[in-house]
Amino acid sequence: MGDRLPHGRSRPARHRLPLRRRDVMTGDGPARDPVAFIRAETRLIAPPHVPEIRLHLADEALDLWRRTEEELDQMGLPPPYWAFAWAGGQALARHVLDHPELVAGRRVLDFASGSGIVAIAAAMAGAASVTATDIDRFSLAAIALNAEANGVAVTPSGADVLAGGAAGHDVVLAGDVFYEKPMADRVEPFLRAAQASGALVLFGDPGRSYVPKSGVEAIATYEVPVTRALEDSEVKRTRVWRLLP
């Protein structure tokens, strides 16, 4: 997402942290163990639009964002997208739970999984198997923790599916992935290739700038409560889209 939030506003200015925070991150504490860091910096709570699911989420979105910018970037890590329940993911998870026939008995790939909310919804809806991919090792740890908290089986994977494709999966899900052009330019061909190979491809999007304009069909619309610090409103009208042949 670069230096901007998904809706285009600049991220807040950096602030130095109290020494106790820096000690936690630079010593032998939670920073060297993603699971310990996630447990220390989040609470297990239910996203407002998907109360059936509990996730390790940040209480103060911008506070954790600043800490991650100052500290985790030292290890070459991206911001903590895994710590927030983004609108696209909430809408897609809601749709999967309400329409379990979309994934029941099928092999599901959740692309750019973040917190794992969509993957967990697919597992709860009866998917035969669920693989959740992300490039952030903290996200992979969060996915595992969140799946365990919800009593479902999800396989976190750091594989580069944009390069390797989605072979072996019947359904490909993606929540909120069209927030910037470089990302969209890689994701859309990947999703279209998955659809061309026979997979059902669904994605959730709250009106990001680079969502595909053709070859898609809106199959549901939701009003999703979100964190005002991360979005331009407290509720985002979010659509679930199906990629067409």
C-alpha positions, 0 to 999 in steps of 0.5 A: 500500500506504499505510504497511503491507506487503501482509500488514499489518505496519507498514513500518520506521521511517525512518532518515537516509541517509549523505551519499553516498546522498543525493548520489546521489539529489539531484544529477545521478546515478541518481535523475534516470535510472530506468535508472541508479538501477535498475542501481545499486541492484539485481542481476540474479538469478533469483527462486526460483520462476521460475529461468528468468527474471532480474530486477533485484531488491534485495538488501536489501528494507527498505534499498531501501524506506527509501531510496525512502521518504526520497528518491524520495517527494520526486519523488512516486513510490511505493515500489519494488514493482518491485524485489521478486518478490512471491508472486502474480507468481511463482506466475502467471509459473510457471503461464504458463511451465508452461502456455504454451497459455494465452497462445501466439499471443495478445495479453496485458496484464499489469496492475500489472506491477511488475518485469515478471515475469509479462509476461516469462513470457508473452512466453517462452511465445509470446504474440503481443504483451505489454503491461505496465502500471504507474503507476510510471515506475521500474517501466516502466524496470525492465520494459524492462531485465528484458525486455531481460535475458531476450531478449523483447519486452514493451511497457511502458505507463503508460496508466491501463487502470483507466479505459480498459479492456483492449480489444484483449487476449485475455488479462489477467494480474495478480499480487498486486493485492488487497492493500488495499481501495481498490485491490481496489475498482477492480481487480475491476470492471476485471478483470470487464469484461475477462472479460465482453468475452471475455478470459481473466483470471488472477491470482495471490494469496497470500491477501491480504485483499481477493481476490474471494470469488465468481466465481473458480476456483482453477486452481493452488496453489504454495508460493512462497519469498519475502523474510521482510522483506516477508511473514509467512513464508518461503514463501507458499501462493499460488493462481492464480485464473481469473475466471469468467463 
